[in-house]
Amino acid sequence: MTTLHQEHPTHAHAHGPGCGHTEVAHGDHLDYAHDGHLHREHDGHWDECETTAHTPHDGHGHAHGEGCGHASVPHGDHLDYLHDGHRHAAHGDHYDDH
């Protein structure tokens, strides 16, 4: 999975425990869901934490949606669902890992 390094230059808010934004474990760091995208701390600034990969989650028999039991976070024009330590997003007839 390729992660873009795109700095978020006008980010004045410091994310952390209790900041009011959803924390999402992502590999070796935490992302924070904020204004429809995900931020991560990187070398004293905040980056957009987005991937360029299309990685289907094979064998996903669970349908995500309201009341499914998994937290949702806004991500661009859709919702991601936090599931098993990663984010799932509906894509056609399957879910992708984000």
PyRosetta script that sets phi, psi and omega in degrees:
from pyrosetta import init, pose_from_sequence

init()
pose = pose_from_sequence("MTTLHQEHPTHAHAHGPGCGHTEVAHGDHLDYAHDGHLHREHDGHWDECETTAHTPHDGHGHAHGEGCGHASVPHGDHLDYLHDGHRHAAHGDHYDDH")
pose.set_psi(1, 126.0)
pose.set_omega(1, -178.6)
pose.set_phi(2, -95.8)
pose.set_psi(2, 128.2)
pose.set_omega(2, 177.8)
pose.set_phi(3, -106.5)
pose.set_psi(3, 130.5)
pose.set_omega(3, 178.6)
pose.set_phi(4, -78.3)
pose.set_psi(4, 144.8)
pose.set_omega(4, 172.9)
pose.set_phi(5, -102.4)
pose.set_psi(5, 94.0)
pose.set_omega(5, 179.2)
pose.set_phi(6, -124.6)
pose.set_psi(6, 106.1)
pose.set_omega(6, -178.0)
pose.set_phi(7, -66.4)
pose.set_psi(7, 143.8)
pose.set_omega(7, 176.0)
pose.set_phi(8, -102.6)
pose.set_psi(8, 88.7)
pose.set_omega(8, -167.1)
pose.set_phi(9, -71.0)
pose.set_psi(9, -23.0)
pose.set_omega(9, -176.3)
pose.set_phi(10, -103.8)
pose.set_psi(10, 29.5)
pose.set_omega(10, -176.2)
pose.set_phi(11, -92.3)
pose.set_psi(11, 99.4)
pose.set_omega(11, -177.0)
pose.set_phi(12, -91.2)
pose.set_psi(12, -14.5)
pose.set_omega(12, -177.1)
pose.set_phi(13, -82.6)
pose.set_psi(13, 132.8)
pose.set_omega(13, 176.1)
pose.set_phi(14, -95.0)
pose.set_psi(14, 115.1)
pose.set_omega(14, 178.4)
pose.set_phi(15, -78.3)
pose.set_psi(15, 152.4)
pose.set_omega(15, 177.5)
pose.set_phi(16, 170.5)
pose.set_psi(16, 179.5)
pose.set_omega(16, 179.5)
pose.set_phi(17, -53.9)
pose.set_psi(17, 129.0)
pose.set_omega(17, 177.6)
pose.set_phi(18, 81.9)
pose.set_psi(18, 9.1)
pose.set_omega(18, -177.5)
pose.set_phi(19, -77.7)
pose.set_psi(19, -11.8)
pose.set_omega(19, 178.3)
pose.set_phi(20, 98.8)
pose.set_psi(20, -3.0)
pose.set_omega(20, 177.9)
pose.set_phi(21, -109.7)
pose.set_psi(21, 146.9)
pose.set_omega(21, -177.7)
pose.set_phi(22, -67.8)
pose.set_psi(22, 128.9)
pose.set_omega(22, 174.2)
pose.set_phi(23, -85.7)
pose.set_psi(23, 137.3)
pose.set_omega(23, 178.5)
pose.set_phi(24, -129.4)
pose.set_psi(24, 117.5)
pose.set_omega(24, 175.4)
pose.set_phi(25, -65.7)
pose.set_psi(25, 130.7)
pose.set_omega(25, -177.6)
pose.set_phi(26, -143.3)
pose.set_psi(26, 97.3)
pose.set_omega(26, -178.4)
pose.set_phi(27, 62.4)
pose.set_psi(27, -119.7)
pose.set_omega(27, -175.9)
pose.set_phi(28, -97.8)
pose.set_psi(28, 15.2)
pose.set_omega(28, -177.4)
pose.set_phi(29, -147.7)
pose.set_psi(29, 177.3)
pose.set_omega(29, 174.2)
pose.set_phi(30, -109.1)
pose.set_psi(30, 136.4)
pose.set_omega(30, 169.5)
pose.set_phi(31, -99.8)
pose.set_psi(31, 156.2)
pose.set_omega(31, 174.6)
pose.set_phi(32, -123.5)
pose.set_psi(32, 124.6)
pose.set_omega(32, 178.4)
pose.set_phi(33, -76.4)
pose.set_psi(33, 121.9)
pose.set_omega(33, -173.9)
pose.set_phi(34, -151.6)
pose.set_psi(34, 119.5)
pose.set_omega(34, 176.4)
pose.set_phi(35, 55.9)
pose.set_psi(35, 39.1)
pose.set_omega(35, 175.3)
pose.set_phi(36, 81.6)
pose.set_psi(36, 8.4)
pose.set_omega(36, 174.9)
pose.set_phi(37, -142.4)
pose.set_psi(37, 177.9)
pose.set_omega(37, -175.4)
pose.set_phi(38, -116.0)
pose.set_psi(38, 133.5)
pose.set_omega(38, 179.4)
pose.set_phi(39, -112.8)
pose.set_psi(39, 148.4)
pose.set_omega(39, 171.9)
pose.set_phi(40, -137.1)
pose.set_psi(40, 147.6)
pose.set_omega(40, 176.7)
pose.set_phi(41, -77.0)
pose.set_psi(41, 138.5)
pose.set_omega(41, -178.6)
pose.set_phi(42, -153.5)
pose.set_psi(42, 111.8)
pose.set_omega(42, 175.4)
pose.set_phi(43, 49.9)
pose.set_psi(43, 45.8)
pose.set_omega(43, 174.7)
pose.set_phi(44, 84.4)
pose.set_psi(44, 6.8)
pose.set_omega(44, 175.3)
pose.set_phi(45, -140.1)
pose.set_psi(45, 179.0)
pose.set_omega(45, -179.9)
pose.set_phi(46, -110.7)
pose.set_psi(46, 134.6)
pose.set_omega(46, 176.7)
pose.set_phi(47, -111.0)
pose.set_psi(47, 153.4)
pose.set_omega(47, 165.8)
pose.set_phi(48, -71.4)
pose.set_psi(48, 135.8)
pose.set_omega(48, -178.6)
pose.set_phi(49, -113.4)
pose.set_psi(49, 86.4)
pose.set_omega(49, -177.8)
pose.set_phi(50, -124.0)
pose.set_psi(50, 154.0)
pose.set_omega(50, 179.1)
pose.set_phi(51, -112.9)
pose.set_psi(51, 155.2)
pose.set_omega(51, 176.4)
pose.set_phi(52, -101.5)
pose.set_psi(52, -3.6)
pose.set_omega(52, -175.0)
pose.set_phi(53, -84.5)
pose.set_psi(53, 148.7)
pose.set_omega(53, 170.0)
pose.set_phi(54, -109.8)
pose.set_psi(54, 102.1)
pose.set_omega(54, -174.6)
pose.set_phi(55, -119.1)
pose.set_psi(55, 95.6)
pose.set_omega(55, 178.7)
pose.set_phi(56, -62.0)
pose.set_psi(56, 142.9)
pose.set_omega(56, 175.3)
pose.set_phi(57, -95.4)
pose.set_psi(57, 97.9)
pose.set_omega(57, -177.2)
pose.set_phi(58, -68.6)
pose.set_psi(58, 144.7)
pose.set_omega(58, 174.4)
pose.set_phi(59, 72.5)
pose.set_psi(59, 25.5)
pose.set_omega(59, -178.8)
pose.set_phi(60, -88.5)
pose.set_psi(60, 99.9)
pose.set_omega(60, -176.6)
pose.set_phi(61, -89.5)
pose.set_psi(61, -6.1)
pose.set_omega(61, -176.7)
pose.set_phi(62, -91.7)
pose.set_psi(62, 132.7)
pose.set_omega(62, 176.0)
pose.set_phi(63, -94.6)
pose.set_psi(63, 120.5)
pose.set_omega(63, 178.0)
pose.set_phi(64, -82.0)
pose.set_psi(64, 148.3)
pose.set_omega(64, 177.6)
pose.set_phi(65, 168.4)
pose.set_psi(65, -176.5)
pose.set_omega(65, -178.8)
pose.set_phi(66, -56.1)
pose.set_psi(66, 127.5)
pose.set_omega(66, 178.5)
pose.set_phi(67, 81.0)
pose.set_psi(67, 10.9)
pose.set_omega(67, -177.8)
pose.set_phi(68, -77.4)
pose.set_psi(68, -12.5)
pose.set_omega(68, 179.2)
pose.set_phi(69, 98.0)
pose.set_psi(69, -3.6)
pose.set_omega(69, 177.9)
pose.set_phi(70, -111.5)
pose.set_psi(70, 140.6)
pose.set_omega(70, 178.7)
pose.set_phi(71, -66.9)
pose.set_psi(71, 143.3)
pose.set_omega(71, 176.3)
pose.set_phi(72, -111.8)
pose.set_psi(72, 148.4)
pose.set_omega(72, 175.3)
pose.set_phi(73, -132.3)
pose.set_psi(73, 133.5)
pose.set_omega(73, 176.3)
pose.set_phi(74, -62.5)
pose.set_psi(74, 138.0)
pose.set_omega(74, 179.8)
pose.set_phi(75, -146.7)
pose.set_psi(75, 98.1)
pose.set_omega(75, -177.7)
pose.set_phi(76, 63.2)
pose.set_psi(76, -121.6)
pose.set_omega(76, -176.6)
pose.set_phi(77, -97.9)
pose.set_psi(77, 15.3)
pose.set_omega(77, -178.0)
pose.set_phi(78, -147.1)
pose.set_psi(78, 179.5)
pose.set_omega(78, 174.4)
pose.set_phi(79, -108.1)
pose.set_psi(79, 138.2)
pose.set_omega(79, 167.8)
pose.set_phi(80, -100.1)
pose.set_psi(80, 150.8)
pose.set_omega(80, 177.5)
pose.set_phi(81, -116.8)
pose.set_psi(81, 130.5)
pose.set_omega(81, -179.7)
pose.set_phi(82, -79.2)
pose.set_psi(82, 120.9)
pose.set_omega(82, -172.7)
pose.set_phi(83, -151.9)
pose.set_psi(83, 122.4)
pose.set_omega(83, 175.9)
pose.set_phi(84, 53.8)
pose.set_psi(84, 39.8)
pose.set_omega(84, 175.0)
pose.set_phi(85, 82.2)
pose.set_psi(85, 9.8)
pose.set_omega(85, 175.1)
pose.set_phi(86, -147.4)
pose.set_psi(86, 179.6)
pose.set_omega(86, -178.0)
pose.set_phi(87, -107.0)
pose.set_psi(87, 137.0)
pose.set_omega(87, 174.8)
pose.set_phi(88, -110.9)
pose.set_psi(88, 142.0)
pose.set_omega(88, 174.9)
pose.set_phi(89, -132.5)
pose.set_psi(89, 133.6)
pose.set_omega(89, 176.9)
pose.set_phi(90, -62.6)
pose.set_psi(90, 136.7)
pose.set_omega(90, 178.6)
pose.set_phi(91, -149.1)
pose.set_psi(91, 101.6)
pose.set_omega(91, -177.3)
pose.set_phi(92, 64.3)
pose.set_psi(92, -124.4)
pose.set_omega(92, -178.0)
pose.set_phi(93, -100.0)
pose.set_psi(93, 17.3)
pose.set_omega(93, -179.7)
pose.set_phi(94, -144.4)
pose.set_psi(94, 179.3)
pose.set_omega(94, 174.0)
pose.set_phi(95, -112.0)
pose.set_psi(95, 144.8)
pose.set_omega(95, 174.5)
pose.set_phi(96, -103.6)
pose.set_psi(96, 148.4)
pose.set_omega(96, 169.7)
pose.set_phi(97, -84.5)
pose.set_psi(97, 131.1)
pose.set_omega(97, 175.8)
pose.set_phi(98, -110.5)
pose.dump_pdb("model.pdb")
